[in-house]
Amino acid sequence: MIELFKQPNIDWMGKAKYFFGLSLLLLIIGWTSVFLKGGPAHGGLPYSIDFKGGTNVDVRFAHPPNVDQLRSALSQQGLGASEIQAISDDAIPGAKANEVVISLEQKGQTDQALDTSKAQVLTALNAIYGQSNSSHSDFNAATPASLTAFLTTRDPLLLTTNAGDRYQQLAKQILQYRDKSSDGVLTNFDDLSQVAGVTPQVLASLKDGYALGPFTIRNVEIVGPKVGAELRLQAVYVTLYALAGMLVYIAFRFEWVYGAAAVLAVFHDVLITLGFFSLLHFEISLTVIAALLTLVGYSMNDTIVIFDRIRENNRLLRRESFADVVNKSINQTLSRTILTSGLTFLTVLVLFLMGGQVLRAFSFALVVGIVVGTYSSFGIAAPLVVAWVNWRGQGAAAGAGPAAGSKARGSDVAPGRLAPAGRRS
């Protein structure tokens, strides 16, 4: 391994009070911001539409849309906080998404709210694709009632009796073909010749009275705040389950005090990251929850590397105090920590600076989390273990550390005592 430092000798444990003070300051600043924004008008942490609820508008395009252009058009309609999720066709590898779900902020749960949201999205789409000035109605937006009325008025089949019923059935068959065979977006009127009952006269009437728009709104639905609250609760449960699993693993591999210290350090990382989200007004979405879980695993991995070195040195350096053993263990892994964390940090920093608006909150969580997670491994987790050992009065000799105590249980050598010559403890 590349050694950035030749035998560093930093007294990390001597600076533990400064680490605790810095963490306490960051927690106070961040969570003061959270509580100050926690009134009825703000709602505490800045949640995205995923958690607050809102209106989902499902839009299907004839060709893959330009998402950046679509987002710009929505911003011009005052919908800058909306989210756009592309839905690709998994059956076609490498195919670009022709369908997107546009999530708008919650503005009510009535039919009027649905119509308002749909109208805003239509206005933004028409601003891009130029359908607002068309003199013809959009066939891809036609309903059974409107198409029936159109055919009845034009009467391309020259019916004399039961015209309404005949054209109602024909309209139903035409729209079924559009929705099933063309995924809701017809691109060529001639394709309708495959529908039973569609004659050249019917096709001519449709071509004369309709235009084929490049998109259609397939569905509009409201996601209520209750669903958002359930998602928030599930996100908390997922994080707690991950921490509980890690606590059990570390307690089994090392000692329970190591597991408790590691979990407290990860709690520290998540709380500080959330505080930065509140301070800088980044919204918490499902992708941010994924980033936080990634942070949990990354921070825990770095902590385990240090703990593993502490356990090894605890057996070798029996005459040194436990705090000195921890210092040496952190110094020995310092090059590895800086290399791995530094390179990962540079990667997510580039993602934050150049990844665009969609990935901004996700990459911000990783940028803050990697810095805080790396710092907490040697600044929070390790000092907590040392503080526990000192409180138990076992820190005078390294052999009295918790890892050594665990090893000593396998023999008749009491914790804190040197094993007799020729005998392994």
C-alpha positions in Angstrom: 0.0 0.0 0.0 1.1 3.6 -0.7 2.3 5.3 2.5 1.4 9.0 2.5 2.9 9.4 6.0 6.0 7.7 7.4 5.3 6.6 10.9 2.9 9.4 12.0 2.7 10.0 15.7 -0.5 12.0 16.3 -2.1 12.0 19.7 -5.7 11.5 18.5 -7.1 10.6 21.9 -5.5 13.7 23.4 -7.6 15.7 21.1 -10.8 13.8 21.7 -12.4 16.7 23.6 -12.0 18.9 20.6 -13.6 16.3 18.3 -16.5 16.0 20.7 -16.8 19.8 20.9 -16.8 20.2 17.1 -19.5 17.5 16.7 -21.6 19.0 19.4 -21.4 22.4 17.7 -22.4 21.0 14.3 -25.3 19.1 15.8 -26.5 22.2 17.7 -26.3 24.4 14.6 -27.9 21.9 12.3 -30.7 20.8 14.5 -31.4 24.4 15.7 -32.1 25.1 12.0 -34.4 22.0 11.9 -36.4 23.0 14.9 -36.7 26.7 13.8 -38.2 25.4 10.6 -40.4 23.0 12.4 -43.5 25.2 12.7 -46.7 24.4 10.9 -45.7 26.5 7.9 -42.4 24.7 7.4 -42.6 21.2 8.7 -39.1 20.6 10.0 -36.8 18.9 7.7 -37.2 19.9 4.0 -39.0 16.8 2.5 -39.5 16.3 -1.2 -42.7 15.3 -2.9 -41.8 11.7 -2.2 -42.6 12.3 1.5 -44.9 15.3 1.5 -47.4 14.0 -1.1 -48.4 15.6 -4.3 -49.9 15.1 -7.8 -48.3 12.5 -10.2 -48.9 13.2 -13.9 -48.0 10.3 -16.2 -47.0 11.5 -19.6 -46.2 9.3 -22.6 -44.2 10.7 -25.6 -43.9 9.5 -29.2 -40.1 9.9 -28.9 -37.7 10.1 -25.9 -38.1 13.6 -24.4 -35.4 16.0 -23.5 -35.7 16.0 -19.7 -33.7 19.1 -19.1 -35.9 21.0 -21.6 -39.0 19.7 -19.9 -37.7 20.7 -16.5 -37.0 24.2 -17.7 -40.5 24.5 -19.1 -42.0 23.4 -15.8 -39.9 26.0 -14.0 -41.3 28.7 -16.2 -44.8 27.6 -15.1 -43.8 28.0 -11.5 -43.3 24.2 -11.1 -39.5 24.3 -10.4 -39.9 22.0 -7.4 -41.5 19.3 -9.4 -39.7 16.0 -9.9 -39.3 14.1 -13.2 -38.9 10.3 -13.2 -38.2 8.5 -16.5 -39.8 5.1 -17.0 -37.9 2.9 -19.4 -39.0 -0.2 -21.2 -37.2 -3.1 -19.5 -38.1 -5.5 -22.3 -35.8 -3.5 -24.7 -32.2 -3.3 -23.3 -30.7 0.1 -23.9 -34.0 1.7 -24.9 -34.5 5.3 -23.9 -37.6 6.2 -21.8 -40.6 7.5 -23.7 -42.6 7.9 -20.6 -42.1 10.1 -17.5 -43.9 10.7 -14.3 -44.0 14.4 -13.3 -44.6 14.8 -9.5 -46.0 18.2 -8.5 -46.3 19.7 -5.0 -49.4 19.0 -3.0 -52.2 21.5 -3.8 -55.3 19.8 -2.5 -57.0 16.4 -3.0 -60.1 17.5 -5.0 -60.9 17.1 -8.7 -60.2 20.8 -9.2 -56.6 20.2 -7.9 -56.2 17.4 -10.4 -57.5 19.5 -13.3 -55.2 22.4 -12.2 -52.1 20.2 -12.1 -53.0 18.6 -15.4 -53.5 22.1 -17.0 -50.1 23.3 -15.7 -48.3 20.3 -17.1 -50.1 20.7 -20.5 -49.2 24.3 -20.7 -45.5 23.5 -20.1 -45.6 20.7 -22.6 -47.3 22.8 -25.2 -44.7 25.5 -24.7 -42.1 23.0 -25.8 -43.9 21.1 -28.5 -46.0 23.9 -30.0 -49.4 22.2 -29.7 -51.2 25.2 -28.0 -51.6 27.1 -31.3 -52.8 24.1 -33.4 -56.2 24.6 -35.1 -56.9 20.9 -34.8 -57.7 18.9 -31.7 -55.1 16.4 -30.5 -56.2 12.9 -31.4 -53.9 11.5 -28.7 -55.9 13.4 -26.1 -59.3 12.4 -27.5 -61.8 10.7 -25.2 -64.5 8.2 -26.2 -67.2 10.9 -25.8 -65.3 13.5 -27.8 -64.4 11.1 -30.6 -68.0 9.8 -30.7 -69.4 13.3 -31.0 -66.9 14.1 -33.8 -67.7 11.0 -35.9 -71.4 11.5 -35.4 -71.2 15.1 -36.6 -69.1 14.2 -39.6 -71.0 11.0 -40.3 -68.3 9.6 -42.7 -70.2 6.3 -43.0 -73.4 8.0 -44.1 -75.5 6.2 -41.6 -79.2 6.8 -41.5 -80.2 4.8 -38.4 -78.5 4.1 -35.0 -75.7 6.5 -36.0 -74.9 7.3 -32.4 -74.5 3.7 -31.3 -72.5 2.7 -34.3 -70.1 5.6 -33.9 -69.8 5.0 -30.2 -68.7 1.5 -30.8 -66.3 2.6 -33.6 -64.8 5.3 -31.4 -64.2 2.7 -28.6 -62.4 0.4 -31.0 -60.2 3.2 -32.4 -59.1 4.4 -29.0 -58.5 0.8 -27.8 -56.1 0.4 -30.7 -54.4 3.8 -29.9 -54.0 2.9 -26.2 -52.9 -0.7 -26.5 -51.1 -1.0 -29.8 -49.5 2.5 -29.9 -49.1 2.9 -26.1 -51.4 5.9 -26.1 -49.5 7.9 -28.7 -50.5 7.3 -32.3 -47.9 8.6 -34.8 -49.6 7.8 -38.1 -53.3 7.9 -38.9 -52.9 5.2 -41.5 -52.2 2.6 -38.7 -55.9 2.9 -37.9 -56.8 1.1 -41.1 -56.1 -2.1 -39.2 -59.2 -1.4 -37.0 -62.4 -3.1 -38.1 -64.9 -0.6 -39.4 -62.4 2.1 -40.2 -62.9 2.9 -43.9 -61.0 5.4 -46.1 -63.8 7.9 -45.4 -63.3 7.5 -41.7 -59.6 7.9 -42.0 -60.0 11.0 -44.2 -62.4 12.6 -41.6 -59.9 11.9 -38.8 -57.0 13.4 -40.7 -59.1 16.4 -41.5 -60.3 17.0 -38.0 -57.4 16.0 -35.8 -53.7 16.4 -35.4 -51.3 13.9 -33.9 -49.6 15.4 -30.8 -46.2 14.1 -29.7 -47.4 13.3 -26.2 -50.4 12.3 -24.2 -51.2 12.5 -20.5 -52.1 8.9 -19.6 -53.0 9.3 -15.9 -53.2 11.9 -13.2 -53.4 10.9 -9.5 -52.9 12.4 -6.1 -50.5 11.0 -3.5 -51.9 12.1 -0.2 -49.8 13.3 2.8 -50.7 10.0 4.6 -48.7 8.0 2.1 -45.8 10.5 2.5 -45.9 10.0 6.3 -45.8 6.2 5.8 -42.8 6.5 3.5 -41.0 8.7 6.1 -41.7 6.1 8.8 -40.4 3.3 6.5 -37.2 5.2 5.8 -36.6 5.6 9.6 -37.3 1.8 10.1 -34.9 0.9 7.3 -32.1 3.0 8.8 -32.7 1.6 12.3 -32.7 -2.0 11.0 -29.4 -1.4 9.2 -27.9 0.0 12.4 -29.2 -2.9 14.5 -27.7 -5.4 12.1 -24.4 -3.7 12.2 -24.5 -3.5 16.0 -25.0 -7.3 16.3 -22.2 -8.0 13.7 -19.6 -5.8 15.4 -20.6 -7.0 18.9 -20.1 -10.6 17.7 -16.8 -9.9 15.9 -15.3 -7.6 18.6 -17.1 -6.6 21.8 -20.5 -5.0 22.5 -18.8 -1.7 23.4 -17.2 -1.5 20.0 -20.6 -2.1 18.4 -22.3 0.6 20.5 -19.5 3.1 19.8 -19.7 2.4 16.0 -23.5 2.8 15.9 -23.4 6.0 18.0 -20.8 7.3 15.5 -23.1 6.5 12.6 -26.0 8.2 14.3 -23.7 11.2 14.7 -23.0 11.1 10.9 -26.6 10.9 9.9 -27.8 13.6 12.3 -25.0 16.0 11.1 -25.8 15.3 7.5 -29.5 16.0 8.0 -28.6 19.2 9.8 -26.6 20.4 6.8 -29.7 19.6 4.6 -31.8 21.9 6.7 -29.2 24.6 6.8 -28.7 24.6 3.0 -32.3 23.9 2.0 -31.7 20.6 0.2 -34.9 18.4 0.1 -34.8 14.9 1.5 -36.1 12.4 -1.1 -36.0 8.6 -1.5 -32.7 8.9 -3.4 -31.3 10.9 -0.4 -32.4 8.0 1.9 -30.4 5.7 -0.4 -27.4 8.0 0.0 -27.7 8.0 3.8 -27.8 4.2 3.9 -24.7 4.2 1.7 -23.1 6.7 4.1 -24.0 4.3 7.0 -22.2 1.4 5.3 -19.2 3.5 4.3 -18.7 5.0 7.7 -19.1 1.6 9.4 -16.5 0.0 7.1 -13.9 2.7 7.9 -14.6 2.3 11.6 -14.2 -1.5 11.4 -10.8 -1.2 9.8 -9.6 0.9 12.7 -11.2 -1.4 15.3 -9.6 -4.4 13.7 -6.1 -2.8 13.9 -6.9 -1.9 17.6 -7.6 -5.6 18.3 -4.4 -6.7 16.7 -2.2 -4.1 18.5 -4.0 -4.9 21.7 -2.5 -8.3 21.7 1.0 -7.1 20.8 1.5 -3.9 22.8 0.5 -5.2 26.2 2.6 -2.8 28.2 1.2 0.3 26.7 -2.0 2.1 27.8 -5.1 1.4 25.8 -5.2 5.1 24.6 -1.7 4.7 23.2 -2.7 1.5 21.4 -5.7 3.3 19.8 -3.5 6.2 18.8 -1.0 3.9 17.1 -3.8 2.0 15.4 -5.3 5.1 13.9 -1.9 6.4 12.8 -1.1 3.0 11.1 -4.3 3.2 9.1 -4.1 6.9 8.4 -2.7 6.5 4.9 -5.3 4.0 3.9 -8.1 6.2 5.3 -6.9 9.3 3.4 -6.4 7.4 0.2 -9.8 5.6 0.1 -11.8 8.5 1.6 -10.0 11.1 -0.5 -10.6 9.4 -3.8 -14.2 8.6 -3.0 -14.7 12.2 -1.9 -13.2 13.6 -5.2 -15.6 11.3 -7.1 -18.8 12.4 -5.4 -17.6 16.1 -5.4 -17.4 16.0 -9.2 -20.9 14.4 -9.2 -22.1 17.2 -7.0 -20.6 19.9 -9.1 -21.4 18.5 -12.5 -24.2 15.9 -12.0 -27.0 18.4 -12.5 -30.1 19.2 -10.5 -31.5 15.7 -10.4 -28.4 14.3 -8.5 -27.6 17.4 -6.5 -29.2 16.4 -3.2 -28.0 12.8 -3.5 -24.4 13.8 -4.2 -24.5 16.5 -1.5 -25.5 13.8 1.1 -22.5 11.7 0.0 -20.1 14.7 0.0 -21.0 15.7 3.6 -21.4 12.1 4.7 -17.9 10.9 3.5 -16.2 13.8 5.3 -18.2 13.4 8.5 -18.1 9.6 8.4 -14.3 9.5 8.0 -13.9 12.0 10.8 -16.2 10.1 13.1 -14.3 6.9 12.8 -11.2 8.3 14.6 -12.8 11.3 16.3 -16.0 9.8 17.8 -16.1 6.0 17.7 -12.5 5.3 18.9 -12.6 7.9 21.7 -15.9 6.5 22.9 -14.3 3.0 23.3 -11.3 4.6 25.1 -13.7 6.6 27.4 -15.5 3.4 28.3 -12.3 1.5 29.1 -11.0 4.3 31.2 -14.3 4.6 33.0 -14.1 0.9 33.8 -10.6 1.4 35.1 -9.0 -0.9 32.6 -7.0 1.5 30.5 -3.6 1.4 32.3 -2.4 -1.5 30.3 -3.4 -2.5 26.8 -4.1 -6.1 27.9 -7.0 -4.7 29.8 -8.8 -3.4 26.8 -12.1 -4.9 25.8 -10.6 -6.9 22.9 -7.9 -8.3 25.2 -10.6 -9.1 27.8 -12.5 -11.1 25.1 -9.4 -13.0 24.2 -8.5 -13.6 27.9 -11.9 -15.3 28.5 -10.5 -18.3 26.5 -7.8 -18.9 29.1 -7.2 -18.8 32.8 -5.2 -15.5 32.6 -7.1 -12.6 34.2 -7.7 -9.5 32.1 -5.0 -7.0 32.4 -2.3 -9.5 33.3 0.6 -10.7 31.1 0.5 -14.3 30.1 3.3 -16.6 31.5 6.2 -17.3 29.2 5.3 -20.0 26.6 1.6 -19.4 27.1 -0.7 -17.6 24.7 -3.6 -15.6 26.2 
